[in-house]
Amino acid sequence: MADNVNEESDYTPGKDELDWGYEEGIVVHPSSTLYLAWMQSLLYAILHLIHWNSTLFNTLEDALGKKNGVLIIALFVQIGKEHLGLKAITEVLQDLQYKGKSKIIPCFNPNTLLPDPLLRDYWVYEGSLTTPPCSENVTWILYRYPLTISQLQIEEFRRLRSHIKGAELPEGNDGMLGDNFRPTQPLSDRTVRAAFQ
């Protein structure tokens, strides 16, 4: 695994996040969270599988900002064939369209989101969370090969709203959830290492 990851610790899944754009086409561009110029025309979203070190900490919140506290597995997402593992989620998104809705999904296995073992080339670096509080000391593992989902699956995410059903919205705000990515941050003195040649 990565040099940064404490391999003697257990990392427990904490939450998953998906960043996507409002419009068709790319979500990963020079102003987005993660940017690789050679991939920008392929990408529609970025999936973050956020884990916390349950050997050293009691909760994800306890682990935030602490050395070896948080590990994020990130996968770029491109449009192609339907992703069967993600189907358990996309099939219920219409019931979760508005803020405050929840649903238990008993048959979802997050391991189905990981690439085929033969395609598990990745980069690793120390960074930060992409959402508030934007804590540092996050180990990022960024897979080289993207996850493929169908056009219909990304459209289900694009139907999500950022407000409670029936809420009055400010003029010019349609309440659609999207363009929910953080602007690119300076690399500073971070080292990005490839676990492939």
C-alpha positions, -999 to 999 in steps of 0.1 A, spaced: 0 0 0 11 36 3 41 47 24 18 73 41 -7 47 53 -2 31 87 -6 -5 76 -8 -17 112 -41 2 116 -76 -6 105 -93 21 84 -131 21 87 -154 35 60 -168 68 73 -188 83 44 -188 86 6 -190 118 -14 -196 124 -51 -187 156 -68 -202 164 -102 -210 193 -125 -244 207 -135 -238 203 -172 -228 175 -195 -191 171 -201 -163 175 -177 -163 181 -140 -126 178 -136 -110 209 -150 -82 233 -138 -105 248 -112 -118 216 -97 -106 196 -67 -84 170 -85 -69 178 -119 -50 157 -143 -48 175 -177 -45 143 -197 -79 130 -183 -100 161 -182 -121 154 -213 -131 120 -200 -145 128 -166 -180 135 -152 -175 132 -115 -152 123 -86 -161 97 -60 -145 99 -25 -146 69 -2 -136 84 32 -121 62 58 -109 69 93 -82 51 114 -103 31 139 -72 17 156 -61 52 168 -94 70 170 -130 64 181 -148 83 154 -142 100 120 -146 134 138 -118 124 163 -96 114 134 -100 147 114 -68 167 111 -47 141 130 -17 123 115 -27 89 101 -63 98 109 -81 99 76 -76 81 43 -96 89 12 -98 66 -18 -107 87 -48 -120 75 -82 -126 95 -113 -160 88 -129 -166 86 -167 -197 79 -187 -200 45 -203 -218 13 -194 -241 11 -163 -223 3 -131 -241 -26 -115 -226 -20 -80 -238 16 -80 -273 6 -91 -284 -1 -55 -279 37 -49 -291 52 -82 -323 32 -81 -334 50 -49 -322 85 -56 -356 96 -68 -368 89 -32 -340 111 -19 -343 140 -43 -347 167 -16 -325 176 14 -334 158 46 -345 126 30 -329 93 39 -332 56 31 -316 24 42 -299 5 13 -293 -30 27 -277 -45 -3 -250 -20 -12 -214 -32 -11 -189 -3 -15 -162 -28 -26 -180 -30 -59 -169 6 -65 -132 -3 -65 -115 -11 -99 -106 -45 -111 -75 -57 -92 -56 -56 -125 -64 -19 -129 -54 -7 -94 -27 17 -103 -28 48 -81 -12 80 -69 -8 88 -32 -2 121 -15 -9 140 17 -36 166 13 -68 178 29 -105 173 30 -124 188 1 -153 199 23 -154 220 55 -135 219 77 -109 212 49 -87 195 75 -51 186 66 -34 153 73 -55 133 48 -38 106 29 -53 105 -6 -52 74 -28 -62 84 -63 -69 55 -87 -55 60 -122 -84 43 -140 -119 57 -138 -151 41 -126 -176 39 -154 -213 47 -149 -241 52 -174 -255 85 -186 -288 76 -168 -269 70 -135 -252 104 -136 -286 120 -145 -301 105 -113 -274 124 -93 -280 156 -112 -317 155 -102 -308 159 -65 -318 192 -48 -300 212 -22 -331 222 -4 -361 208 15 -391 201 -8 -414 232 -10 -387 256 3 -387 291 -12 -356 296 -32 -337 329 -39 -342 343 -73 -320 327 -99 -314 296 -77 -331 264 -90 -319 244 -60 -301 218 -81 -272 201 -64 -241 202 -86 -208 219 -92 -201 207 -57 -163 205 -60 -136 225 -43 -113 248 -64 -78 235 -71 -54 240 -42 -17 248 -46 5 217 -45 29 235 -21 56 211 -9 34 180 -13 50 150 -30 27 129 -53 40 94 -57 28 68 -83 24 32 -73 29 21 -109 55 27 -137 
